[in-house]
Amino acid sequence: MTQKNLAIVVVTYNRLKLLTQCLQKLEKQTYAIDSLIVVNNASTDGVTASFLDSYKGNLPLTVIHNEVNTGGAGGFYTGIRYAHQLGYEWIFIMDDDVFADSRCIEQLMKVAHPCMVAVREYKDGQLVERAAIEYNLSNPFYLNPKRQAVCDKYKNRSDMPATIEVDNVAFEGFMIKREVIDIIGYPEPKYFIFYDDVDYALRARKAGYSIKAVRDAKLIRQLPFDQQGAIDSWKAFYMFRNLFHIHFKFGKNVFVRNKPYLLMIGSIAVYCIKLRSWRISKEIIRALKCAKYLTKE
């Protein structure tokens, strides 16, 4: 083990209770953590910053206080860049609303594949790992490029093999080796939220690295997934913009690269009826206009 073997990056924003419990779980890891880097994404609750600055736990904590909220994408960019520049061999990244089982890091390091992801479940044990076993950007007739998630194929964690290759990840339990970052660079902060992790996984795979989900590396998700709530909020713009951009950037043929125009029409039709609101149509149209030039902004 080198002196700078493992850094963990946690991004937080206005969720002190969850953050506190998240750190408590990390304190119980059976694998030594050389550095914990918490990116405080300009929390406005008046307590997160002071808690981190006065932290008395046994983790080797470094706090980065962002002056503005850069979203999850900007937070992970900041944390990964910081850890990489300090020379860490392995970087494990997570949100504050997932709690690591005590042997989570140990199980990942037993596998020690350059790109790995821990497997998520809810508190009741329900498997909710949504990393895609197949993420298809070659067939223009697939409305959703995610064809099958881990939790679609396997009902329980015990049904899974020890490792399974996946096409994408979530930045909730992703571990990456330094050599991969040296080649593909840092995550793209301009996504703000949504699909920054998909982009990073696709870049890693394009560089020749496979990604393995490690069954026995367990993360417990504390909050339910709420895609419908996101669509009916300010998050909708980012969700659609970034999905469209993924197609423009990574589509494997001209038909897939132009599929966002059809997705825009279909999404407006579906969600205007479902939400009984024309507001969403304006956000989807704006998202498409911005998507193609996202990395040029």
C-alpha atoms as one frame of an Amber mdcrd trajectory, in Angstrom:
protein
   0.000   0.000   0.000   1.387   3.368  -0.976   1.233   6.371   1.302  -1.479
   7.938  -0.875  -3.558   4.879  -1.634  -7.226   5.801  -1.171  -9.193   9.039
  -1.090 -12.962   9.226  -0.667 -14.864  12.178  -2.130 -18.287  13.093  -0.728
 -20.364  15.937  -2.168 -22.923  17.544   0.121 -25.501  20.319   0.006 -27.880
  21.255   2.829 -28.279  17.728   4.220 -26.410  17.802   7.495 -28.294  14.924
   9.122 -27.543  12.607   6.227 -23.969  13.863   5.958 -23.349  13.191   9.652
 -24.622   9.628   9.345 -22.700   9.122   6.101 -19.441  10.057   7.822 -20.233
   7.844  10.786 -20.543   4.887   8.403 -17.246   5.769   6.761 -15.576   5.846
  10.176 -16.428   2.136  10.504 -14.831   1.001   7.247 -12.606  -2.056   7.587
 -10.264  -0.694   4.906  -7.976   2.218   5.757  -9.012   5.572   4.304  -6.048
   7.848   3.682  -8.106  10.947   2.973 -11.755  11.975   3.102 -12.509  14.996
   0.938 -15.902  16.586   1.515 -17.011  19.149  -1.046 -19.518  21.484   0.588
 -21.407  22.796  -2.422 -22.161  26.230  -0.977 -24.696  24.945   1.566 -27.077
  27.661   2.727 -28.421  25.948   5.857 -26.031  27.760   8.185 -24.855  24.545
   9.880 -23.103  22.317   7.329 -20.024  24.495   7.006 -19.563  24.911  10.758
 -20.045  21.174  11.353 -17.347  20.318   8.828 -14.951  22.968  10.120 -15.286
  21.642  13.685 -15.339  17.921  12.793 -14.059  15.796  15.668 -14.320  12.307
  14.159 -11.477   9.962  13.338 -11.461  10.390   9.579  -8.605  12.312   7.883
 -10.944  15.063   6.682 -10.249  17.799   4.172 -13.088  20.232   3.460 -13.525
  22.203   0.253 -16.099  24.980   0.591 -17.369  25.961  -2.845 -18.372  29.601
  -3.050 -21.271  28.755  -5.366 -23.369  25.643  -5.821 -21.856  23.871  -8.821
 -24.292  20.959  -8.688 -23.314  17.360  -8.192 -21.308  17.434 -11.426 -19.243
  20.420 -10.320 -18.808  18.985  -6.840 -17.435  15.678  -8.118 -15.211  17.471
 -10.606 -13.749  19.523  -7.768 -13.225  16.575  -5.438 -11.792  14.177  -8.009
  -9.471  16.841  -9.395  -8.220  17.659  -5.883  -7.584  14.010  -4.969  -5.936
  13.253  -8.293  -3.597  16.215  -8.043  -2.557  15.029  -4.581  -1.501  11.727
  -6.116  -4.017   9.221  -4.769  -4.017   5.828  -6.488  -7.722   5.108  -5.909
 -10.626   7.548  -5.612 -14.054   6.498  -4.338 -16.915   8.956  -4.811 -20.360
   9.148  -3.241 -23.255  11.414  -2.347 -24.207  12.123   1.252 -27.465  10.147
   0.958 -25.858   6.723   0.509 -24.329   4.899   3.465 -21.457   2.481   2.966
 -21.587  -0.942   4.581 -18.576  -1.401   6.849 -16.861  -3.723   4.343 -17.814
  -1.770   1.200 -14.348  -0.395   0.448 -12.664  -3.638   1.464 -14.786  -5.595
  -1.019 -13.999  -3.156  -3.821 -10.278  -3.335  -3.116 -10.389  -7.130  -3.212
 -11.471  -6.830  -6.837  -9.227  -3.836  -7.599 -10.526  -3.362 -11.146  -9.629
   0.086 -12.582 -13.330   1.098 -12.811 -15.776  -0.317 -10.249 -19.086   0.555
  -8.685 -20.620  -0.540  -5.395 -24.130  -1.999  -5.555 -27.006  -0.036  -4.018
 -30.029  -1.235  -2.124 -32.712   0.402  -0.012 -32.839   0.143   3.772 -35.250
  -2.783   3.504 -32.770  -4.748   1.400 -34.463  -4.156  -1.960 -31.896  -4.125
  -4.749 -31.985  -0.741  -6.506 -28.767  -0.721  -8.467 -29.624   1.138 -11.661
 -26.292   0.933 -13.429 -27.012  -0.219 -16.982 -25.969  -3.664 -18.106 -26.657
  -2.362 -21.611 -26.595   1.306 -22.593 -27.305   1.364 -26.308 -26.416   4.421
 -28.366 -26.372   2.643 -31.723 -30.058   1.777 -32.236 -32.152   4.871 -33.093
 -35.398   3.036 -32.338 -34.617   2.753 -28.626 -36.260   5.703 -26.908 -34.252
   5.000 -23.759 -30.624   3.958 -24.303 -30.643   2.195 -20.936 -31.929  -1.197
 -21.986 -31.490  -3.129 -18.754 -30.327  -2.130 -15.289 -28.768  -4.446 -12.728
 -31.965  -4.370 -10.656 -33.989  -5.303 -13.753 -32.021  -8.498 -14.275 -31.527
  -9.535 -10.655 -34.263  -9.513  -8.042 -31.880  -9.808  -5.082 -28.221  -9.144
  -4.429 -27.740 -12.863  -3.761 -28.830 -13.630  -7.340 -25.921 -11.637  -8.762
 -22.516 -13.044  -9.696 -19.575 -11.665  -7.690 -18.979  -9.056 -10.393 -20.965
  -8.031 -13.426 -19.865  -5.782 -16.262 -21.948  -2.635 -16.659 -22.049   0.064
 -19.306 -22.566   3.053 -17.038 -22.496   4.056 -13.380 -23.900   6.499 -10.886
 -21.555   8.716  -8.921 -22.858   6.983  -5.804 -20.182   4.447  -5.029 -17.950
   4.693  -8.083 -14.276   3.833  -7.597 -11.692   4.745 -10.182  -7.977   4.121
 -10.444  -5.538   6.931 -11.075  -4.390   5.535 -14.419  -7.912   5.959 -15.832
  -8.085   9.607 -14.804  -4.650  10.172 -16.353  -6.116   9.080 -19.686  -9.708
  10.383 -19.712  -9.383  13.435 -17.462 -11.929  14.729 -14.961 -15.732  14.620
 -15.018 -17.470  17.374 -16.957 -18.775  20.006 -14.483 -21.042  21.721 -17.006
 -23.662  18.986 -16.704 -24.493  20.480 -13.258 -26.774  17.546 -12.372 -27.676
  14.328 -14.214 -25.666  12.349 -16.775 -22.214  13.552 -15.702 -21.665  10.005
 -14.450 -22.957   8.478 -17.705 -20.599  10.721 -19.678 -17.651   9.681 -17.522
 -18.440   5.970 -17.840 -18.777   6.242 -21.615 -15.429   8.024 -21.794 -13.786
   5.324 -19.694 -15.211   2.565 -21.867 -14.170   4.413 -25.019 -10.625   4.429
 -23.628 -10.775   0.648 -23.306 -11.717   0.202 -19.652 -14.555  -2.076 -18.619
 -16.635  -1.253 -15.541 -17.535  -3.859 -12.944 -20.318  -3.746 -10.382 -19.104
  -5.542  -7.266 -21.907  -7.484  -5.598 -20.465  -7.576  -2.073 -19.593  -3.873
  -1.999 -22.823  -2.643  -0.462 -24.281   0.860  -0.341 -27.572   1.653   1.381
 -29.587   4.378  -0.342 -31.477   6.539   2.135 -33.788   8.435  -0.216 -36.067
   7.061  -2.936 -35.456   7.765  -6.589 -37.898  10.447  -7.713 -37.646  10.933
 -11.467 -41.222  12.199 -11.703 -40.516  14.829  -9.067 -37.429  15.925 -10.959
 -39.339  16.304 -14.220 -41.948  18.452 -12.476 -39.307  20.870 -11.147 -36.392
  23.076 -12.175 -34.338  19.889 -12.598 -36.225  18.982 -15.768 -34.124  21.317
 -17.903 -30.899  19.593 -16.869 -32.368  16.116 -17.188 -33.452  16.673 -20.797
 -30.530  18.874 -21.850 -27.994  16.350 -20.641 -29.800  13.324 -22.072 -29.962
  15.062 -25.453 -26.293  15.984 -25.187 -25.290  12.385 -24.481 -26.882  11.418
 -27.800 -25.223  14.277 -29.684 -21.827  13.484 -28.187 -21.755   9.692 -28.052
 -24.291   8.538 -30.647 -22.634   5.897 -32.800 -24.357   6.872 -36.026 -26.077
   9.853 -37.579 -29.525   8.539 -36.712 -28.809   8.296 -32.993 -27.020  11.639
 -32.995 -30.185  13.219 -34.370 -32.588  11.286 -32.162 -32.893  14.178 -29.641
 -35.214  15.979 -32.066 -37.634  13.048 -31.950 -37.137  12.680 -28.202 -38.068
  16.338 -27.797 -41.347  15.888 -29.673 -42.212  12.691 -27.827 -41.319  14.106
 -24.429 -43.441  17.218 -24.971 -46.410  15.079 -25.992 -46.073  12.724 -23.032
 -45.297  15.153 -20.247 -47.645  17.953 -21.276 -50.488  15.444 -21.007 -49.134
  13.719 -17.907 -48.416  16.920 -15.989 -51.254  18.892 -17.566 -48.927  21.791
 -18.058 -47.327  23.516 -21.044 -44.456  24.785 -18.892 -42.547  21.568 -19.393
 -42.659  22.009 -23.182 -40.735  25.285 -22.914 -38.098  23.619 -20.742 -37.692
  20.705 -23.152 -37.332  23.017 -26.155 -34.800  25.153 -24.280 -32.965  21.992
 -23.249 -32.604  20.870 -26.860 -31.303  24.276 -27.954 -28.623  24.167 -25.251
 -27.732  20.479 -25.494 -25.668  20.426 -28.636 -23.359  23.152 -27.425 -23.077
  22.143 -23.785 -19.325  21.649 -23.726 -18.780  24.864 -25.677 -20.586  27.130
 -23.221
